[in-house]
Amino acid sequence: MKIAIAGDHAGFPLKKYLAEHLKTMGHKVEDLGTDSADVSVDYPDFAAKVALAVTKGKAGRGIVVCGSGVGACVAANKFTGVRASVCHDTYSARQGVEHDDLNILCLGARVIGTELAREITDAFVNAVFSNEARHVRRLDKIRSFEQQ
């Protein structure tokens, strides 16, 4: 799977670790920045890059890492077609894809550790949307909100 990944300065070390991990798992990773933890940058800029990569079909899924994951999630969800969520446990990451067709995972580098972030990322990228009628019906309702 092609995965777009980005993070702000707070998320940089974890983003770099996860990008390398995903590559070893055989995924194609597009690292959209930032390139340093030393310079303060704005998380909305990086959430937007991932959201656009996903919505334009340049990546199947995306990951955004900031300090808490919350700001990146808010920013990413402003884009039509994005279903982003902060997930700090494997159950939410897996079920978010299976039931809600989650397409962007947001992580807080100041909230969780490296190994848990890896496990959450694995759960997210390995999950598949169930396509069950009840979940499709609910997604259709969410899509209709974007038209209002």
Residue pairs with C-beta under 8 A, 6 or more apart in sequence:
1 27
1 28
1 60
1 61
1 125
2 27
2 28
2 29
2 30
2 58
2 59
2 60
3 22
3 27
3 28
3 29
3 30
3 59
3 60
3 61
3 62
3 63
3 125
4 29
4 30
4 32
4 49
4 50
4 53
4 54
4 58
4 59
4 61
4 62
4 63
5 15
5 18
5 19
5 22
5 29
5 30
5 31
5 32
5 50
5 62
5 63
5 64
5 65
6 15
6 31
6 32
6 33
6 34
6 46
6 47
6 49
6 50
6 62
6 63
6 64
6 65
7 14
7 15
7 33
7 34
7 43
7 46
7 64
7 65
7 66
7 72
7 109
8 34
8 40
8 41
8 42
8 43
8 46
8 65
8 66
8 67
8 72
9 34
9 36
9 37
9 38
9 39
9 40
9 41
10 37
10 43
10 65
10 66
10 67
10 109
10 110
11 43
11 64
11 65
11 66
11 67
11 72
11 107
11 109
12 34
12 35
12 36
12 37
12 65
12 109
13 37
13 109
14 65
14 107
14 109
14 114
14 117
15 31
15 63
15 65
15 109
17 114
17 117
17 118
18 63
18 65
18 107
18 117
18 118
18 121
19 29
19 31
21 118
21 121
22 29
22 121
22 125
23 29
25 122
25 125
27 125
30 53
30 58
30 59
32 46
32 49
32 50
32 53
33 41
33 46
33 49
34 41
34 46
43 64
43 66
43 67
43 71
43 72
43 75
44 71
44 72
44 75
46 64
46 66
46 72
47 64
47 66
47 71
47 72
47 73
47 75
47 76
47 84
47 106
48 75
48 76
48 79
50 59
50 62
50 63
50 64
50 76
50 104
51 62
51 75
51 76
51 78
51 79
51 82
51 84
51 104
52 58
52 79
53 59
53 62
54 60
54 61
54 62
54 81
54 82
54 103
54 104
55 79
55 80
55 81
55 82
60 103
61 103
61 104
61 105
61 124
61 125
62 76
62 84
62 103
62 104
62 105
63 104
63 105
63 106
63 107
63 121
63 124
64 72
64 73
64 76
64 84
64 104
64 105
64 106
64 107
65 72
65 106
65 107
65 108
65 109
65 117
66 72
66 106
66 108
66 109
67 108
67 109
67 110
67 111
68 86
68 108
68 110
68 111
69 86
69 88
69 106
69 107
69 108
69 111
70 86
70 106
70 108
72 84
72 106
73 84
73 85
73 86
73 104
73 106
76 82
76 84
76 104
76 106
77 83
77 84
80 146
81 103
81 146
82 103
82 104
83 96
83 100
83 101
83 102
83 103
83 104
83 142
84 102
84 103
84 104
84 105
84 106
85 92
85 96
85 100
85 102
85 104
85 105
85 106
86 106
86 107
86 108
87 93
87 96
87 102
87 105
87 106
87 107
87 120
87 124
88 107
88 108
88 111
88 112
88 116
88 120
89 120
90 119
90 120
90 122
90 123
91 123
93 102
93 105
93 120
93 121
93 123
93 124
93 127
94 123
94 124
94 126
94 127
95 127
96 102
96 105
96 124
96 127
97 124
97 127
97 128
97 129
98 127
98 128
98 129
98 130
98 135
99 130
99 135
99 138
100 135
100 138
100 139
101 129
101 135
101 139
102 124
105 120
105 121
105 124
107 117
107 120
107 121
109 117
112 120
129 135
